Amino acid sequence: ILHLLGEEGPSTEHPAKFIRFIYNRIILENAHVRAAAVSALGKFGAKVESLRPSIITLLTRSQLDEDDEVRDRATFCLSLLRKGSEESKHVLLDPLPIKPHLLLRSLEMYKLRPTPGALTFDSLPIVEDTTPIAPAQNDENVGLENGTAIPAGDEETKTELPQNYAEELLKIPEFADLGQLFRSVPPKHLTESETEYLVRCTKHIFPHHIVFQFDVTNTINDQLLTDVEVVMDETESGDWELFPSIP
């Protein structure tokens, strides 16, 4: 509701009527609701210039909130509203071109291998919102995540599995000369879940190279895989040249 009020309220005939209701949420509600109310007030201040001084006063009080998320949002909105520029309004009103949690991962990857020039959204590596995709399911294994069979109801095992392979890839010295990582494609399972071993492939795309990462996982407890090697068929590679593999 607060998000809807922040989007539509400023364009109504009497936007000032909503301010008391929104600010009451900052006084009476829990931290999550208070943070949403601060963001809604920021949008009113950006869109309705006549209400901006009053909203700046209310947001200033929110800087003393006990919750750090509320304080951070209030400080952020105040900084932009006091500037009063059109660019500041766009920051408050326009949605981010990337989801916040993906932006965080993208920035972490950028720090591992930054590019010259100003930091912009175009210069950040693309990070996809990967949701584990399982092959054919059976009664014993309900899904696969990062190449490991996950027994039904074993949620703790699922959350402990590694996810950010792209960040680890950029730390490998052999890939230092490949340049900026453009994107990492969600992993694709190459085997069925009933097989003795599971194989999945993740593609990491660079400006002039594509790195294929193969993860092989054994599914039988009393059997150990050793000296595993992946051989790619390059007969249909066209203009692509196959570089040596890295174990």
Order of alpha helices (4+ residues) and beta strands (2+ residues): alpha-alpha-alpha-alpha-alpha-alpha-alpha-beta-beta-beta-alpha-alpha-beta-beta-beta-beta
